[in-house]
Amino acid sequence: MFIGNLAPDGSRAVHFNLTPAGETNVTFHVAWRNGLNTHTTDLALPVSFGEDKRRADLVASNIEVVPEGDLYRATGDVANAGLESARSVLVTVGPPAIPTDPYRVYVVGTLDPDDVAPFEVTFRAGADVTEIPLIIDYRDSDGNPFSVTVPFSIENRTAEGTAAPAILVLVPAAVAGALVLAAALAVLWYLRRRRR
């Protein structure tokens, strides 16, 4: 890039656009003339990657697992707690779980900052499995892929049909109430009989 003439003690800003494939050093070869003399120098600048502080930050919450026959259904919410939109958001599960139909992968779509969306995934897992990774894949506005893994437990699962029916819960309470009432009536009968 040609800069042109510089006044004594002068400077000029020059902008470069670089797209490095990895962290490396970028070497700038600078050549200038001072009168008839030619001078050169090399300037090496390190290129290091950091995390974008404005990027999307996806968080999963309210995860509930329900066994349905030989598979499990996990439902919950995924929220974007970041400052930029998350695009092409997909939710699935990873090994040791095996994603199964009807919801192998749940497509959420775009999540703008502060947005929340529900998800639902279905999977199979062995009897000895206690924890499953929930995988949330998304892309930024430049198309760069990102992935978030959230482990969740299937030990404390909500079992459909395993909760005791209301009648079974009420039976012990009714029996206890009847016993208390019978004891109270027996005491009253005894006190009345004793007074006569």
C-alpha positions as CSV (number, residue, x, y, z in Angstrom):
1,M,0.0,0.0,0.0
2,F,1.5,3.4,-1.0
3,I,1.3,6.1,1.6
4,G,3.0,9.0,-0.2
5,N,5.1,11.8,1.3
6,L,5.2,12.4,5.1
7,A,6.3,15.7,6.7
8,P,9.1,15.5,9.2
9,D,7.8,13.8,12.4
10,G,4.6,13.2,10.6
11,S,2.4,10.1,10.5
12,R,-0.5,8.7,8.6
13,A,-3.0,6.0,9.6
14,V,-3.3,3.1,7.2
15,H,-6.2,0.5,7.6
16,F,-5.9,-3.1,6.6
17,N,-8.6,-5.8,6.6
18,L,-7.2,-9.2,7.4
19,T,-9.0,-12.6,7.7
20,P,-6.5,-15.0,9.3
21,A,-7.3,-18.7,9.4
22,G,-5.7,-19.0,12.9
23,E,-3.7,-17.2,15.5
24,T,-0.4,-16.1,13.9
25,N,2.0,-13.2,13.4
26,V,1.3,-10.7,10.6
27,T,4.5,-9.2,9.2
28,F,4.3,-5.7,7.6
29,H,7.2,-4.8,5.3
30,V,7.8,-1.1,5.4
31,A,10.0,0.6,2.8
32,W,10.7,4.4,2.6
33,R,13.1,6.8,1.1
34,N,14.9,9.7,2.9
35,G,16.5,11.6,0.1
36,L,18.4,9.2,-2.1
37,N,18.7,6.6,0.7
38,T,16.2,3.7,0.8
39,H,15.3,2.2,4.2
40,T,13.3,-1.0,5.0
41,T,12.1,-2.6,8.2
42,D,9.7,-5.4,9.1
43,L,7.1,-5.1,11.8
44,A,5.6,-8.3,13.1
45,L,2.3,-8.0,15.0
46,P,0.6,-10.9,16.7
47,V,-3.0,-11.8,15.7
48,S,-4.8,-13.5,18.6
49,F,-8.4,-14.4,18.9
50,G,-10.6,-13.5,21.8
51,E,-14.3,-13.9,22.6
52,D,-16.7,-11.5,21.2
53,K,-18.3,-9.7,24.2
54,R,-21.4,-8.8,22.3
55,R,-22.2,-12.3,20.9
56,A,-25.2,-14.3,21.7
57,D,-25.2,-16.3,24.9
58,L,-27.7,-19.1,24.9
59,V,-29.0,-20.6,28.2
60,A,-31.3,-23.5,28.8
61,S,-33.7,-23.7,31.8
62,N,-36.8,-25.3,33.1
63,I,-35.8,-28.7,31.7
64,E,-38.3,-31.5,32.5
65,V,-37.9,-35.1,31.4
66,V,-40.9,-37.4,31.0
67,P,-40.6,-41.1,30.2
68,E,-43.0,-42.2,27.4
69,G,-42.8,-45.9,26.8
70,D,-39.3,-46.7,25.6
71,L,-38.3,-43.1,25.0
72,Y,-37.9,-39.9,26.9
73,R,-39.4,-36.4,26.2
74,A,-37.4,-33.4,27.4
75,T,-39.0,-30.0,27.4
76,G,-37.7,-26.6,28.5
77,D,-36.8,-23.1,27.5
78,V,-33.8,-21.7,25.7
79,A,-33.0,-18.0,26.2
80,N,-30.6,-15.6,24.5
81,A,-28.8,-13.7,27.3
82,G,-26.3,-12.1,24.9
83,L,-26.3,-8.8,23.1
84,E,-26.6,-10.1,19.5
85,S,-29.1,-12.4,17.7
86,A,-28.5,-16.1,17.6
87,R,-29.6,-17.5,14.2
88,S,-30.5,-21.0,13.1
89,V,-30.9,-22.2,16.7
90,L,-31.2,-26.0,16.9
91,V,-31.7,-28.1,20.0
92,T,-30.9,-31.8,20.3
93,V,-29.3,-34.3,22.7
94,G,-25.8,-35.9,22.5
95,P,-24.4,-39.3,23.5
96,P,-25.1,-41.5,25.4
97,A,-28.7,-40.5,24.4
98,I,-29.9,-41.4,21.0
99,P,-32.2,-38.7,19.4
100,T,-35.5,-40.3,18.1
101,D,-38.5,-39.2,16.2
102,P,-40.8,-37.2,16.5
103,Y,-38.3,-34.5,17.8
104,R,-34.8,-35.6,17.1
105,V,-33.8,-32.0,16.5
106,Y,-36.0,-29.0,17.5
107,V,-35.6,-26.0,15.3
108,V,-36.0,-22.8,17.3
109,G,-34.9,-20.4,14.5
110,T,-33.6,-16.9,15.4
111,L,-33.4,-15.7,19.0
112,D,-33.0,-12.0,19.4
113,P,-31.4,-10.7,22.6
114,D,-33.6,-11.3,25.7
115,D,-35.8,-13.7,23.7
116,V,-37.0,-17.0,25.2
117,A,-38.4,-20.0,23.2
118,P,-39.6,-23.4,24.3
119,F,-38.1,-26.6,22.9
120,E,-39.0,-30.3,22.9
121,V,-36.7,-33.2,22.1
122,T,-37.2,-36.9,22.2
123,F,-34.5,-39.5,22.8
124,R,-33.7,-43.0,24.0
125,A,-31.3,-43.7,26.9
126,G,-30.0,-46.8,28.6
127,A,-31.2,-47.8,32.0
128,D,-27.9,-46.9,33.6
129,V,-27.7,-43.4,32.1
130,T,-28.3,-40.6,34.6
131,E,-27.2,-37.5,32.7
132,I,-27.7,-36.4,29.2
133,P,-26.0,-33.5,27.3
134,L,-28.4,-31.0,25.7
135,I,-26.7,-29.5,22.7
136,I,-27.7,-26.1,21.4
137,D,-26.2,-25.1,18.0
138,Y,-26.5,-21.7,16.5
139,R,-24.8,-19.2,14.2
140,D,-23.9,-15.5,14.4
141,S,-24.8,-12.9,11.8
142,D,-21.6,-13.8,9.9
143,G,-22.6,-17.5,9.7
144,N,-19.9,-18.7,12.2
145,P,-21.1,-21.8,14.0
146,F,-21.3,-22.0,17.9
147,S,-22.4,-24.8,20.2
148,V,-23.4,-24.8,23.8
149,T,-23.7,-28.1,25.8
150,V,-25.9,-28.2,28.9
151,P,-25.9,-31.4,31.0
152,F,-29.2,-32.4,32.6
153,S,-30.2,-35.2,34.9
154,I,-32.8,-37.8,33.9
155,E,-32.7,-39.3,37.5
156,N,-35.2,-36.8,38.8
157,R,-37.6,-37.2,35.9
158,T,-41.2,-36.4,35.9
159,A,-42.9,-39.7,35.3
160,E,-46.2,-39.6,33.5
161,G,-48.7,-41.7,35.4
162,T,-46.3,-42.5,38.3
163,A,-47.8,-39.8,40.6
164,A,-50.2,-41.3,43.0
165,P,-53.8,-40.7,42.0
166,A,-55.7,-38.3,44.3
167,I,-57.9,-41.2,45.6
168,L,-54.8,-43.1,46.9
169,V,-53.5,-40.0,48.6
170,L,-56.8,-39.3,50.2
171,V,-57.4,-42.8,51.6
172,P,-54.7,-42.7,54.3
173,A,-55.9,-39.2,55.2
174,A,-59.5,-40.3,55.4
175,V,-58.6,-43.4,57.6
176,A,-56.6,-41.1,59.9
177,G,-59.5,-38.7,60.2
178,A,-62.0,-41.5,60.9
179,L,-59.7,-42.9,63.6
180,V,-59.5,-39.5,65.3
181,L,-63.3,-39.0,65.0
182,A,-63.9,-42.5,66.5
183,A,-61.5,-41.8,69.4
184,A,-63.2,-38.5,70.1
185,L,-66.7,-40.2,70.1
186,A,-65.4,-43.0,72.4
187,V,-64.1,-40.4,74.9
188,L,-67.4,-38.5,74.8
189,W,-69.4,-41.7,75.3
190,Y,-67.1,-42.7,78.2
191,L,-67.4,-39.3,79.9
192,R,-71.2,-39.3,79.5
193,R,-71.6,-42.8,80.8
194,R,-69.4,-42.0,83.8
195,R,-71.6,-39.0,84.8
196,R,-74.7,-41.2,85.1
